[in-house]
Amino acid sequence: MRIAILHYSKPPTIGGVERVIAEQAEALRSLGHQVEILTRNEWREATWDVVIVHNVFTMPFDLAWTSELIALTKARPDIRWINWVHDVRWAEKVPRAVHVAVSEHRKAEYAKHTQEPIHVIPNGCDAAAILGLTERIAALKLETADLVLFQPTRFVRRKNIELGLRVLAELPNAIYLVTAAPDPHQKDGLKYFRELKRLAKDLGVTKRVHFLGEKAVLSDDDVRSLYQMADALFFPSTQEGYGLPLIEAALHQVPVFCSDIPAHREVAVGATFFKLTASPKGMARKIRGDAAVRARRERRGLMARLGWEKIVREQLEPLLSRRKAP
């Protein structure tokens, strides 16, 4: 569809609505629509399928333009007009438009000015941009996962990655991110990697464990992005001299679950320790029930709910093609 998005100003002007229209336009484009953002000076009556009007019908900044657009909603019923309400300071009736409010609160305010139905569609959020996620990590869509375990490590047997796989098997719908890359120059490391893949298959978790270094080495920015998206650091080493990821996780405020070994006791901040003889089921129960892990999961859930592509696909696109009756 050919879609025009109208507002009093647009990026690079800084403002909340300006950010919303830019991200809304990008999400619509990603779904195959042709989209232009236009201000009063740029507006032209053309062969639009849809015109989304942000705040121009409800804010008194240019009443001449508001009146012109209201007249056009009557003169051009071939266009799907959408009145997107962020604020309500002035309201002329726009009976030929579909009304959308950004919250239930705004809906209640605007309902005082119209008897027409009002849809509620929240403003989206480009979480990947806000968190500075790399394209590679953003593409994993980790916000849609149930629970994300993270282990930055190498394919060395003392890293005890097999325990992570066994814990994963006790966490239905969780995923396990392992940064290690197989090194052809380390024969035992390569052998260990193959053993881990066989174990993952035997445990039925092959699709839920991601050996991220298998295809390409992760950059430092990729690893930072993984910390941003992880619900918990799982670090089950049987032996360490220090344990740098425990410090990194603390700085990223990621809950830490690590083996109870001397180096970890010395280094870890606010970690949950477990004996290496503990059962994977018990470890899984602790991880699932941890309050800090729940908070991280809720944070990712917010990202998933307010992702622009999801909002546009599930809530806005259904409104684009339903014609308003004359």
Number of C-alpha atoms within 10 A of each C-alpha: 14 14 22 23 22 23 20 18 17 19 13 9 10 10 11 10 20 19 19 19 23 16 19 24 21 18 22 20 16 11 12 11 14 16 20 16 21 17 13 14 8 8 15 11 9 9 11 18 16 20 22 23 25 23 23 27 27 22 19 15 13 12 15 10 16 21 14 10 19 20 13 15 19 16 11 14 15 15 23 22 29 22 22 26 24 21 20 17 11 15 18 14 13 21 16 24 24 21 24 25 24 17 16 14 11 17 21 12 15 24 15 9 14 15 10 15 10 20 18 18 18 17 20 23 21 17 18 20 11 8 12 14 21 17 12 13 19 18 10 10 12 19 23 15 16 16 26 26 26 25 23 19 16 18 22 18 15 12 19 18 23 18 17 24 24 19 23 27 21 18 20 13 13 18 24 25 21 22 22 22 20 22 16 10 8 12 11 15 19 17 15 18 24 13 13 18 17 13 16 20 12 10 14 13 23 19 10 19 19 16 19 16 17 15 9 10 13 16 12 9 14 19 16 18 20 23 25 19 26 28 28 27 26 28 25 25 21 15 17 14 10 15 18 13 19 25 17 15 22 17 11 13 17 23 24 27 22 23 24 18 18 12 14 24 15 10 16 22 15 12 20 16 18 17 13 16 7 10 14 19 15 13 21 18 14 15 24 18 11 13 12 17 23 16 12 21 23 16 14 24 17 15 19 21 16 19 20 24 23 14 20 20 13 11 15 19 13 10 19 19 13 10 15 15 8 8
